Amino acid sequence: YPYQYLYKHWKNNYLFSNGVGRKKLSLETGASDEMHDLIKTAIRYGMLNSKSAIDEKFKPTSELYQKRMKVINSYLPMQLNSTVTLISMGHVVINKPLFHSKRYIYCDGFQSEKLYASIKNPNERTLYVSTITDDGSESPVFTVYLKEDPSISYSGNAPTKPWIALLYDIDKVRNNGTSPTRNISVSGPEFFGLAASKTIKLMKMMPGAELLREFAPKPIIPLDE
């Protein structure tokens, strides 16, 4: 639980021992990546007053939350490449460790669309919707469904699993009902759009991203470049 980690090292308000000294750090949108890294480290080591103060700062009705989401939503929908469009970033699930990794944040409500071979007619291309949801369990649910027919749907506990299952069935349709013999390999994060540099930039801007213990993506280019 992130707050246990935060308060394990808590000693004094705004105490920071890595050469910064006693200093308030802004959490406002627009701070540099270096400042965000300082903020993340500061939060982890107990620079905020209390759990309730953190909850207040990052709840959906807070000024910080609304300001950041306004900036993030101004970029959406966003074309990530020739076949993937980012529709929604959703929101950060802070208190469940499996909802983020070192590279990605698996936001509840995340949604993207991908143009790919149709499961109904593989000779044509159609749109599939990829979503991430919190169903109350400890890990996120990754789902891919046919946009024109949501009843055709695949889910799993990792982004690659539903896409592998879908591609298997597309190959089966191509082979007139015969199961494919080739090994099917795909990058779920890429098909979801999670691995795109622009998506990761938005992840870093998400309210609550500072509180995630493992999330530490590599530096990336600005969104407008």
C-alpha positions as CSV (number, residue, x, y, z in Angstrom):
1,Y,0.0,0.0,0.0
2,P,1.6,3.3,-1.1
3,Y,0.8,5.2,2.1
4,Q,2.6,2.6,4.3
5,Y,5.7,3.1,2.2
6,L,5.3,6.9,2.4
7,Y,5.0,7.1,6.2
8,K,7.6,4.5,6.9
9,H,10.2,7.2,6.1
10,W,8.2,10.2,7.4
11,K,9.9,12.3,10.0
12,N,9.1,16.0,9.6
13,N,7.0,18.1,7.3
14,Y,8.9,18.9,4.2
15,L,12.1,17.1,5.3
16,F,14.2,16.1,2.3
17,S,17.8,14.9,2.7
18,N,19.0,14.8,-0.8
19,G,20.5,18.2,-1.0
20,V,17.2,20.1,-1.4
21,G,16.6,21.0,2.2
22,R,13.3,22.2,3.7
23,K,11.4,23.4,0.7
24,K,7.8,23.3,-0.6
25,L,7.6,21.8,-4.1
26,S,4.8,22.7,-6.5
27,L,2.5,19.9,-7.8
28,E,1.1,22.1,-10.5
29,T,0.8,21.0,-14.1
30,G,3.6,22.3,-16.3
31,A,6.5,21.6,-13.9
32,S,9.6,20.2,-15.6
33,D,10.3,16.5,-15.6
34,E,13.1,17.1,-13.2
35,M,10.7,18.9,-10.8
36,H,8.2,16.0,-11.1
37,D,10.9,13.5,-10.2
38,L,11.7,15.6,-7.1
39,I,8.0,15.7,-6.2
40,K,7.6,12.0,-6.6
41,T,10.6,11.3,-4.4
42,A,9.5,13.9,-1.9
43,I,6.0,12.4,-1.6
44,R,7.5,8.9,-1.2
45,Y,9.5,10.1,1.8
46,G,6.7,11.8,3.6
47,M,7.0,15.5,2.6
48,L,3.2,15.8,2.6
49,N,1.4,16.3,5.9
50,S,-0.9,13.3,6.0
51,K,-2.8,10.6,4.1
52,S,-5.9,12.8,4.2
53,A,-3.9,15.7,2.7
54,I,-2.9,13.5,-0.2
55,D,-6.4,12.2,-0.7
56,E,-7.6,15.8,-0.7
57,K,-5.1,16.9,-3.3
58,F,-5.7,14.1,-5.7
59,K,-9.5,13.6,-5.4
60,P,-11.5,14.3,-8.7
61,T,-13.0,17.5,-7.2
62,S,-9.7,19.0,-6.3
63,E,-8.3,22.0,-8.2
64,L,-5.1,20.0,-9.0
65,Y,-7.0,17.0,-10.4
66,Q,-9.2,19.1,-12.6
67,K,-6.4,21.3,-13.8
68,R,-4.3,18.4,-14.9
69,M,-7.2,16.5,-16.5
70,K,-8.2,19.6,-18.4
71,V,-4.7,19.7,-19.9
72,I,-4.7,15.9,-20.6
73,N,-8.1,15.9,-22.2
74,S,-7.2,18.8,-24.4
75,Y,-4.9,16.4,-26.3
76,L,-7.6,13.7,-26.8
77,P,-8.5,11.9,-28.9
78,M,-4.9,11.6,-30.0
79,Q,-3.6,9.7,-33.1
80,L,-0.6,7.7,-31.8
81,N,0.3,6.0,-35.2
82,S,-1.4,5.1,-38.4
83,T,-3.6,2.5,-36.7
84,V,-4.0,3.4,-33.0
85,T,-5.9,6.3,-31.5
86,L,-5.9,7.2,-27.8
87,I,-9.5,8.0,-26.7
88,S,-9.3,8.3,-22.9
89,M,-6.7,8.1,-20.2
90,G,-9.1,7.2,-17.3
91,H,-7.8,7.7,-13.8
92,V,-4.9,6.4,-11.7
93,V,-5.7,3.6,-9.2
94,I,-3.3,4.6,-6.4
95,N,-3.9,1.9,-3.8
96,K,-3.5,-1.3,-6.0
97,P,0.2,-2.0,-6.9
98,L,-0.7,-4.2,-9.9
99,F,-2.3,-1.2,-11.6
100,H,1.1,0.1,-12.6
101,S,4.6,-1.1,-13.5
102,K,7.9,0.5,-14.0
103,R,6.9,1.5,-17.6
104,Y,3.2,2.0,-17.6
105,I,0.2,3.1,-15.5
106,Y,-2.9,0.9,-16.1
107,C,-5.5,3.6,-15.6
108,D,-9.1,2.6,-14.8
109,G,-11.1,3.9,-17.8
110,F,-8.3,3.9,-20.3
111,Q,-9.5,3.5,-23.8
112,S,-8.0,3.3,-27.3
113,E,-9.0,2.2,-30.7
114,K,-7.0,0.1,-33.2
115,L,-7.6,-0.5,-36.9
116,Y,-6.9,-4.2,-37.7
117,A,-8.1,-7.2,-39.8
118,S,-11.8,-7.9,-39.1
119,I,-12.7,-11.1,-37.3
120,K,-15.8,-11.3,-39.5
121,N,-13.9,-10.8,-42.8
122,P,-10.1,-10.8,-42.4
123,N,-9.7,-9.3,-45.9
124,E,-11.2,-6.1,-44.5
125,R,-10.0,-3.8,-41.7
126,T,-12.2,-2.6,-38.8
127,L,-11.9,-0.9,-35.5
128,Y,-11.3,-2.6,-32.2
129,V,-11.6,-0.9,-28.8
130,S,-9.1,-1.6,-26.0
131,T,-10.0,-0.8,-22.5
132,I,-8.6,-1.1,-18.9
133,T,-11.0,-1.4,-16.0
134,D,-11.0,-1.9,-12.3
135,D,-13.5,-4.6,-11.5
136,G,-12.8,-4.6,-7.8
137,S,-10.1,-7.2,-7.8
138,E,-6.4,-6.6,-7.2
139,S,-5.4,-6.5,-10.9
140,P,-6.7,-4.6,-13.9
141,V,-8.9,-6.2,-16.6
142,F,-7.6,-5.7,-20.1
143,T,-10.4,-6.0,-22.7
144,V,-10.5,-5.8,-26.5
145,Y,-13.8,-5.8,-28.4
146,L,-15.1,-5.3,-31.9
147,K,-16.4,-1.7,-32.1
148,E,-19.2,-2.6,-34.4
149,D,-20.2,-5.6,-32.3
150,P,-19.1,-5.4,-28.6
151,S,-20.4,-8.9,-28.0
152,I,-17.2,-10.1,-29.7
153,S,-14.9,-9.4,-26.8
154,Y,-11.7,-10.8,-25.2
155,S,-10.3,-10.1,-21.7
156,G,-7.2,-11.0,-19.7
157,N,-5.1,-9.8,-16.8
158,A,-2.3,-8.5,-19.1
159,P,-2.6,-6.3,-22.2
160,T,-1.2,-9.0,-24.5
161,K,-3.7,-11.7,-23.6
162,P,-6.9,-10.4,-25.2
163,W,-5.0,-9.5,-28.4
164,I,-3.4,-12.9,-28.7
165,A,-6.8,-14.5,-28.3
166,L,-8.3,-12.2,-30.9
167,L,-5.5,-12.8,-33.4
168,Y,-5.8,-16.5,-32.9
169,D,-9.5,-16.4,-33.8
170,I,-8.9,-14.1,-36.8
171,D,-6.4,-16.7,-38.1
172,K,-8.9,-19.4,-37.5
173,V,-11.5,-17.5,-39.7
174,R,-8.8,-17.1,-42.4
175,N,-8.2,-20.9,-42.3
176,N,-11.9,-21.7,-42.7
177,G,-12.3,-22.8,-39.1
178,T,-9.0,-24.7,-38.8
179,S,-6.9,-23.7,-35.8
180,P,-3.7,-21.8,-36.8
181,T,-0.4,-23.7,-36.5
182,R,1.8,-20.7,-36.5
183,N,3.0,-19.1,-33.2
184,I,1.1,-15.9,-32.7
185,S,3.2,-13.1,-31.1
186,V,2.1,-9.5,-30.4
187,S,3.0,-6.7,-28.1
188,G,-0.1,-5.9,-26.0
189,P,1.2,-2.5,-24.8
190,E,1.8,-1.4,-28.4
191,F,-1.6,-2.6,-29.6
192,F,-3.2,-0.9,-26.7
193,G,-1.2,2.3,-27.3
194,L,0.4,2.1,-23.8
195,A,3.9,2.0,-25.2
196,A,3.6,5.1,-27.3
197,S,5.8,8.0,-26.1
198,K,2.9,10.4,-26.2
199,T,0.8,8.1,-24.0
200,I,3.6,7.8,-21.5
201,K,4.0,11.6,-21.4
202,L,0.3,11.8,-20.5
203,M,0.7,9.0,-17.8
204,K,3.4,11.2,-16.1
205,M,0.9,14.1,-16.0
206,M,-1.9,12.1,-14.5
207,P,-3.1,13.1,-11.0
208,G,-1.7,10.6,-8.6
209,A,1.2,9.4,-10.8
210,E,3.6,10.8,-8.2
211,L,2.4,8.4,-5.6
212,L,3.1,5.2,-7.6
213,R,6.1,3.4,-6.2
214,E,7.3,1.6,-9.2
215,F,6.4,3.9,-12.1
216,A,9.6,5.3,-13.5
217,P,9.5,5.6,-17.3
218,K,12.5,6.8,-19.3
219,P,12.7,10.4,-20.3
220,I,10.6,11.2,-23.4
221,I,10.1,14.0,-25.9
222,P,7.4,16.7,-25.2
223,L,3.9,16.0,-26.5
224,D,4.0,18.9,-29.0
225,E,7.2,17.7,-30.8
